[in-house]
Amino acid sequence: MEYRVAVNVQSQESPSEVEFYVNDRFEHPITAGLLAVNHGFRLLESTPEGGGLDFIRGNLFDHSQMRPLPMNLPGPDNDLNEAVDRAVQAAIAEEDAFVCAFGQRWGPEPATRDKIFGFLPGDDPRLRATVLAIADDLSENGFVLRYRTEETDDGLSGKEGTFVICSFWLVSALAIVGEIQRARDLMERLVKAASPLGLYAEEYDVDTGRHLGNFPQAFSHLALAEAAARIIVAEGLAEVAG
Protein backbone atom coordinates (compact mmCIF):
# COMPACT_ATOMS: atom_id res chain seq x y z
CA MET A 1 0.00 0.00 0.00
CA GLU A 2 1.24 3.47 -0.83
CA TYR A 3 0.64 6.63 1.20
CA ARG A 4 2.42 9.93 1.52
CA VAL A 5 2.28 11.93 4.74
CA ALA A 6 2.93 15.67 4.80
CA VAL A 7 4.47 17.10 7.96
CA ASN A 8 4.46 20.83 8.63
CA VAL A 9 8.17 21.46 9.14
CA GLN A 10 8.25 25.22 9.69
CA SER A 11 6.10 28.29 10.07
CA GLN A 12 6.21 31.43 7.97
CA GLU A 13 7.78 33.25 10.89
CA SER A 14 11.55 33.31 11.25
CA PRO A 15 12.81 31.63 13.31
CA SER A 16 10.18 28.90 12.93
CA GLU A 17 7.62 28.63 15.72
CA VAL A 18 6.63 25.04 14.93
CA GLU A 19 7.49 22.69 17.80
CA PHE A 20 7.56 18.90 17.96
CA TYR A 21 7.20 16.24 20.62
CA VAL A 22 9.08 12.96 20.05
CA ASN A 23 8.56 9.99 22.36
CA ASP A 24 9.77 6.52 21.37
CA ARG A 25 7.62 4.86 24.07
CA PHE A 26 4.45 6.93 23.92
CA GLU A 27 1.37 5.26 25.44
CA HIS A 28 -2.16 6.65 25.62
CA PRO A 29 -5.74 5.31 25.30
CA ILE A 30 -5.95 6.97 21.89
CA THR A 31 -3.07 4.93 20.50
CA ALA A 32 -4.43 1.77 22.13
CA GLY A 33 -7.72 2.36 20.32
CA LEU A 34 -5.96 2.44 16.97
CA LEU A 35 -5.51 -1.33 17.16
CA ALA A 36 -9.22 -1.73 16.41
CA VAL A 37 -9.18 0.64 13.40
CA ASN A 38 -8.90 -0.91 9.95
CA HIS A 39 -5.99 0.19 7.79
CA GLY A 40 -6.51 2.95 5.26
CA PHE A 41 -8.11 6.38 5.54
CA ARG A 42 -10.55 6.35 8.45
CA LEU A 43 -12.62 9.12 10.01
CA LEU A 44 -12.05 9.40 13.78
CA GLU A 45 -14.64 11.10 15.99
CA SER A 46 -13.69 14.53 17.34
CA THR A 47 -15.17 13.94 20.77
CA PRO A 48 -13.65 13.35 24.22
CA GLU A 49 -14.20 9.62 23.72
CA GLY A 50 -13.12 9.56 20.07
CA GLY A 51 -9.68 9.36 18.51
CA GLY A 52 -9.65 12.53 16.44
CA LEU A 53 -6.72 14.73 17.40
CA ASP A 54 -8.38 17.92 16.17
CA PHE A 55 -10.30 17.86 19.47
CA ILE A 56 -8.23 19.82 22.01
CA ARG A 57 -6.73 17.42 24.53
CA GLY A 58 -4.88 18.72 27.57
CA ASN A 59 -3.76 15.29 28.80
CA LEU A 60 -2.19 13.94 25.63
CA PHE A 61 1.35 14.89 26.65
CA ASP A 62 3.25 17.60 28.51
CA HIS A 63 3.40 20.52 26.09
CA SER A 64 6.43 21.93 27.90
CA GLN A 65 8.44 19.02 26.46
CA MET A 66 7.88 20.21 22.90
CA ARG A 67 10.80 21.86 21.14
CA PRO A 68 11.59 23.26 17.69
CA LEU A 69 13.38 20.87 15.38
CA PRO A 70 14.99 21.96 12.09
CA MET A 71 14.01 19.83 9.13
CA ASN A 72 17.56 18.82 8.20
CA LEU A 73 20.95 19.61 9.74
CA PRO A 74 24.42 18.08 9.37
CA GLY A 75 25.31 15.67 12.14
CA PRO A 76 23.52 12.79 13.85
CA ASP A 77 20.20 12.84 15.70
CA ASN A 78 19.60 16.59 15.64
CA ASP A 79 16.76 17.19 13.18
CA LEU A 80 13.21 16.18 12.31
CA ASN A 81 14.21 13.99 9.36
CA GLU A 82 16.28 11.75 11.63
CA ALA A 83 13.58 11.59 14.29
CA VAL A 84 10.97 10.46 11.75
CA ASP A 85 13.39 8.08 10.02
CA ARG A 86 14.28 6.44 13.35
CA ALA A 87 10.60 5.70 13.98
CA VAL A 88 10.06 4.40 10.45
CA GLN A 89 13.10 2.13 10.59
CA ALA A 90 11.96 0.73 13.94
CA ALA A 91 8.54 -0.04 12.41
CA ILE A 92 10.14 -1.77 9.42
CA ALA A 93 12.20 -3.96 11.75
CA GLU A 94 9.12 -4.96 13.78
CA GLU A 95 7.05 -7.59 11.97
CA ASP A 96 3.70 -6.59 13.52
CA ALA A 97 4.24 -2.83 13.50
CA PHE A 98 2.07 -0.40 11.56
CA VAL A 99 2.17 3.35 11.04
CA CYS A 100 -0.63 5.79 11.81
CA ALA A 101 -0.69 9.45 10.83
CA PHE A 102 -3.33 11.81 12.20
CA GLY A 103 -4.49 14.65 10.01
CA GLN A 104 -6.62 15.57 7.06
CA ARG A 105 -6.47 14.30 3.50
CA TRP A 106 -4.79 16.83 1.30
CA GLY A 107 -4.20 17.41 -2.42
CA PRO A 108 -3.80 17.17 -5.19
CA GLU A 109 -5.65 20.39 -5.93
CA PRO A 110 -7.90 20.26 -9.01
CA ALA A 111 -5.96 20.76 -12.25
CA THR A 112 -2.72 21.20 -10.28
CA ARG A 113 0.24 18.99 -11.11
CA ASP A 114 1.89 16.90 -8.44
CA LYS A 115 4.80 18.87 -6.99
CA ILE A 116 7.08 15.82 -6.91
CA PHE A 117 6.48 14.11 -10.26
CA GLY A 118 4.46 16.69 -12.17
CA PHE A 119 1.55 14.25 -12.64
CA LEU A 120 -1.98 15.48 -13.15
CA PRO A 121 -4.51 14.62 -10.41
CA GLY A 122 -6.78 11.64 -10.97
CA ASP A 123 -9.86 13.81 -11.46
CA ASP A 124 -8.29 15.81 -14.30
CA PRO A 125 -10.30 15.20 -17.52
CA ARG A 126 -7.14 15.03 -19.63
CA LEU A 127 -5.67 12.22 -17.54
CA ARG A 128 -8.96 10.36 -17.44
CA ALA A 129 -9.41 10.63 -21.22
CA THR A 130 -5.87 9.35 -21.82
CA VAL A 131 -6.32 6.34 -19.52
CA LEU A 132 -9.68 5.40 -21.06
CA ALA A 133 -8.30 5.81 -24.59
CA ILE A 134 -5.52 3.33 -23.80
CA ALA A 135 -8.01 0.92 -22.22
CA ASP A 136 -10.40 1.14 -25.16
CA ASP A 137 -8.11 1.54 -28.16
CA LEU A 138 -4.73 0.05 -27.26
CA SER A 139 -5.66 -3.22 -25.59
CA GLU A 140 -6.88 -6.73 -26.33
CA ASN A 141 -9.31 -8.12 -23.75
CA GLY A 142 -7.96 -5.45 -21.42
CA PHE A 143 -4.32 -6.47 -21.87
CA VAL A 144 -2.27 -3.52 -23.13
CA LEU A 145 -0.28 -3.45 -26.37
CA ARG A 146 2.81 -1.32 -26.90
CA TYR A 147 1.38 -0.42 -30.30
CA ARG A 148 -0.74 -2.07 -32.98
CA THR A 149 1.53 -3.92 -35.38
CA GLU A 150 -0.94 -3.52 -38.25
CA GLU A 151 -0.66 0.25 -37.90
CA THR A 152 3.04 0.59 -37.04
CA ASP A 153 6.04 -0.44 -39.14
CA ASP A 154 8.47 -1.76 -36.55
CA GLY A 155 10.54 -3.73 -39.06
CA LEU A 156 9.35 -7.05 -37.65
CA SER A 157 6.88 -9.58 -39.00
CA GLY A 158 4.00 -11.20 -37.15
CA LYS A 159 1.91 -10.20 -34.19
CA GLU A 160 3.30 -8.96 -30.89
CA GLY A 161 1.98 -10.10 -27.53
CA THR A 162 0.46 -7.78 -24.96
CA PHE A 163 2.82 -6.42 -22.31
CA VAL A 164 2.10 -7.62 -18.78
CA ILE A 165 3.71 -4.66 -17.01
CA CYS A 166 1.70 -2.20 -19.11
CA SER A 167 -1.49 -4.11 -18.31
CA PHE A 168 -0.85 -3.87 -14.57
CA TRP A 169 -0.03 -0.19 -15.05
CA LEU A 170 -3.46 0.20 -16.63
CA VAL A 171 -5.02 -1.33 -13.51
CA SER A 172 -3.26 1.32 -11.43
CA ALA A 173 -4.29 4.10 -13.82
CA LEU A 174 -7.94 3.02 -13.83
CA ALA A 175 -7.97 3.05 -10.03
CA ILE A 176 -6.41 6.52 -9.97
CA VAL A 177 -9.04 8.02 -12.28
CA GLY A 178 -11.90 6.49 -10.30
CA GLU A 179 -12.71 3.48 -12.49
CA ILE A 180 -12.38 1.13 -9.52
CA GLN A 181 -14.67 -1.65 -10.74
CA ARG A 182 -12.99 -1.66 -14.14
CA ALA A 183 -9.62 -1.85 -12.38
CA ARG A 184 -10.84 -4.80 -10.29
CA ASP A 185 -12.12 -6.63 -13.37
CA LEU A 186 -8.85 -6.23 -15.25
CA MET A 187 -6.87 -7.22 -12.16
CA GLU A 188 -8.92 -10.42 -11.91
CA ARG A 189 -8.21 -11.30 -15.54
CA LEU A 190 -4.51 -10.65 -15.06
CA VAL A 191 -4.36 -12.79 -11.91
CA LYS A 192 -6.06 -15.66 -13.77
CA ALA A 193 -3.47 -15.32 -16.56
CA ALA A 194 -0.56 -16.19 -14.24
CA SER A 195 1.41 -19.35 -14.95
CA PRO A 196 0.81 -22.51 -12.85
CA LEU A 197 3.63 -21.24 -10.61
CA GLY A 198 1.92 -17.87 -10.19
CA LEU A 199 4.57 -16.12 -12.29
CA TYR A 200 4.43 -13.78 -15.27
CA ALA A 201 6.50 -13.37 -18.39
CA GLU A 202 7.27 -10.15 -20.21
CA GLU A 203 4.41 -10.60 -22.68
CA TYR A 204 1.15 -12.53 -22.86
CA ASP A 205 -0.74 -13.88 -25.88
CA VAL A 206 -4.45 -13.37 -25.20
CA ASP A 207 -5.44 -15.80 -27.98
CA THR A 208 -3.39 -18.80 -26.84
CA GLY A 209 -2.83 -18.00 -23.17
CA ARG A 210 0.91 -18.43 -23.65
CA HIS A 211 3.52 -16.40 -21.83
CA LEU A 212 6.04 -14.87 -24.21
CA GLY A 213 9.48 -13.33 -23.88
CA ASN A 214 11.54 -13.27 -20.69
CA PHE A 215 10.18 -15.61 -18.03
CA PRO A 216 9.81 -14.85 -15.24
CA GLN A 217 9.94 -11.10 -15.70
CA ALA A 218 10.62 -9.24 -12.44
CA PHE A 219 9.17 -5.94 -13.68
CA SER A 220 5.81 -7.62 -14.31
CA HIS A 221 5.61 -8.68 -10.68
CA LEU A 222 6.57 -5.23 -9.38
CA ALA A 223 3.69 -3.78 -11.39
CA LEU A 224 1.38 -6.48 -9.97
CA ALA A 225 2.15 -5.41 -6.41
CA GLU A 226 1.73 -1.73 -7.26
CA ALA A 227 -1.62 -2.37 -9.00
CA ALA A 228 -2.98 -4.28 -5.99
CA ALA A 229 -1.91 -1.43 -3.70
CA ARG A 230 -3.58 1.15 -5.95
CA ILE A 231 -6.89 -0.69 -5.80
CA ILE A 232 -6.69 -0.92 -1.99
CA VAL A 233 -5.95 2.81 -1.72
CA ALA A 234 -8.75 3.70 -4.16
CA GLU A 235 -11.24 1.57 -2.23
CA GLY A 236 -10.19 3.21 1.04
CA LEU A 237 -10.61 6.70 -0.41
CA ALA A 238 -14.01 5.79 -1.82
CA GLU A 239 -15.13 4.45 1.55
CA VAL A 240 -14.06 7.62 3.35
CA ALA A 241 -15.74 9.79 0.74
CA GLY A 242 -18.96 7.86 1.41
Stockholm file with secondary structure:
# STOCKHOLM 1.0

chainA/1-242         MEYRVAVNVQSQESPSEVEFYVNDRFEHPITAGLLAVNHGFRLLESTPEGGGLDFIRGNLFDHSQMRPLPMNLPGPDNDLNEAVDRAVQAAIAEEDAFVCAFGQRWGPEPATRDKIFGFLPGDDPRLRATVLAIADDLSENGFVLRYRTEETDDGLSGKEGTFVICSFWLVSALAIVGEIQRARDLMERLVKAASPLGLYAEEYDVDTGRHLGNFPQAFSHLALAEAAARIIVAEGLAEVAG
#=GR chainA/1-242 SS CCCCCCCCCCCSSSSCCCEECCCTTCCCHHHHHGGGSCSSCCCCCCSTTSCCTTSCCTTSSCGGGCEECCSCCSSSSCSHHHHHHHHHHHHHHSTTCCCCCCSCCCCCCTTCCCTTTCCCCTTCHHHHHHHHHHHHHSEETTEECSSCTTTCCCSCCSCCCEEHHHHHHHHHHHHHTTCHHHHHHHHHHHHHTSCTTSCCCSEECTTTCCEESSSSCHHHHHHHHHHHHHHHHHHHHHHHHC
#=GC SS_cons         CCCCCCCCCCCSSSSCCCEECCCTTCCCHHHHHGGGSCSSCCCCCCSTTSCCTTSCCTTSSCGGGCEECCSCCSSSSCSHHHHHHHHHHHHHHSTTCCCCCCSCCCCCCTTCCCTTTCCCCTTCHHHHHHHHHHHHHSEETTEECSSCTTTCCCSCCSCCCEEHHHHHHHHHHHHHTTCHHHHHHHHHHHHHTSCTTSCCCSEECTTTCCEESSSSCHHHHHHHHHHHHHHHHHHHHHHHHC
//
